[in-house]
Amino acid sequence: MVKVADTLDLAYVAIGAKQALVDFGDIDSSRFEGEQGFIQACIDPVECLDQAWQAQEGQFPGVWCYEVAEPFGYAYATHLLRGGESAGAGRILRGIVDAATERG
C-alpha cells in the first residue's frame, strides 16, 4: 500500500515553496516546466515529513505545519531555485526539525 502524505503537510510545503518563488523571483525553465513543475518538485519529498513526524513519537513541542512543513517548503524551494539537487531534502528537513525541537 502506498502511504499518502498528510494533506496539511502538503499544503504548508506548497505555501512555503510559493513564498520562496515570490522572494527568489525566477524559475530556471531548463529544470522546471514553469511554476507547476517547480511546485511539484517542491512537494515531491513531502513523505519524508511524515517519517520525521513519526520519529518524534508524538513529542514535537510545537505546531508541525507552521514550524516544520512551511519552513521546509521555503528552504527546499530556495535550495532547488539555487540549483540544488533533490537529494538535499533530508538534510534540510533534519536541520529544520532539530532547530524547531531545540526552540520548543
C-alpha positions as CSV (number, residue, x, y, z in Angstrom):
1,M,0.0,0.0,0.0
2,V,1.3,3.5,-0.9
3,K,1.4,5.9,2.0
4,V,-0.4,9.2,1.3
5,A,1.2,12.3,2.6
6,D,-0.6,14.3,5.3
7,T,-2.6,16.9,3.4
8,L,-1.7,19.7,5.8
9,D,2.0,19.0,5.3
10,L,1.5,19.0,1.6
11,A,-0.4,22.4,1.7
12,Y,2.1,24.0,4.0
13,V,5.1,22.8,2.0
14,A,3.4,24.4,-1.1
15,I,2.8,27.6,0.8
16,G,6.5,27.8,1.7
17,A,7.6,27.0,-1.8
18,K,5.3,29.7,-3.3
19,Q,6.8,32.3,-0.9
20,A,10.3,31.2,-1.9
21,L,9.3,31.7,-5.5
22,V,8.0,35.1,-4.8
23,D,11.1,36.1,-2.9
24,F,13.5,34.5,-5.4
25,G,11.7,35.9,-8.4
26,D,12.7,33.5,-11.2
27,I,12.4,29.8,-12.2
28,D,15.1,28.1,-14.1
29,S,13.0,27.0,-17.1
30,S,15.6,24.4,-18.1
31,R,15.0,22.5,-14.8
32,F,11.3,23.1,-14.3
33,E,8.4,23.3,-16.7
34,G,7.0,26.5,-15.2
35,E,5.5,27.2,-11.8
36,Q,3.5,24.0,-11.7
37,G,6.6,21.9,-12.4
38,F,8.5,23.8,-9.8
39,I,5.8,23.3,-7.1
40,Q,5.6,19.6,-8.0
41,A,9.3,19.3,-7.5
42,C,9.0,21.0,-4.1
43,I,6.2,18.7,-2.9
44,D,7.7,15.5,-4.2
45,P,9.6,14.8,-1.0
46,V,6.6,15.5,1.3
47,E,6.5,11.9,2.6
48,C,9.8,12.5,4.4
49,L,7.9,14.9,6.7
50,D,5.7,12.0,7.8
51,Q,8.7,9.9,8.5
52,A,10.2,12.8,10.6
53,W,6.9,13.2,12.4
54,Q,6.8,9.5,13.3
55,A,10.3,9.8,14.6
56,Q,9.1,12.5,17.1
57,E,6.8,9.8,18.6
58,G,4.1,12.5,19.3
59,Q,6.6,14.6,21.3
60,F,7.1,17.5,18.9
61,P,6.9,20.7,21.0
62,G,5.2,23.0,18.6
63,V,2.9,23.2,15.6
64,W,4.3,21.0,12.9
65,C,2.8,22.7,9.9
66,Y,4.0,26.1,11.0
67,E,7.3,25.2,12.4
68,V,8.4,22.4,10.1
69,A,6.3,21.9,6.9
70,E,6.2,25.6,5.8
71,P,9.8,26.4,6.6
72,F,10.8,23.1,4.8
73,G,8.9,24.2,1.7
74,Y,10.6,27.5,1.7
75,A,14.1,26.2,2.4
76,Y,13.8,23.3,0.0
77,A,12.4,25.5,-2.8
78,T,15.2,28.0,-2.3
79,H,17.7,25.1,-2.5
80,L,16.1,24.0,-5.8
81,L,16.0,27.5,-7.2
82,R,19.7,27.9,-6.5
83,G,20.4,24.7,-8.5
84,G,20.4,22.2,-5.6
85,E,19.5,18.6,-6.1
86,S,16.6,16.7,-4.6
87,A,19.0,14.6,-2.5
88,G,19.3,17.6,-0.2
89,A,15.7,17.3,1.1
90,G,16.6,15.1,4.1
91,R,19.4,17.3,5.2
92,I,17.3,20.4,5.0
93,L,14.4,18.7,6.9
94,R,16.7,17.4,9.7
95,G,18.0,20.9,10.2
96,I,14.5,22.4,10.5
97,V,13.2,19.7,12.8
98,D,16.3,20.0,15.0
99,A,16.0,23.8,15.2
100,A,12.3,23.6,16.0
101,T,12.8,20.9,18.6
102,E,15.6,23.0,20.4
103,R,13.3,26.0,20.5
104,G,10.4,24.0,21.9
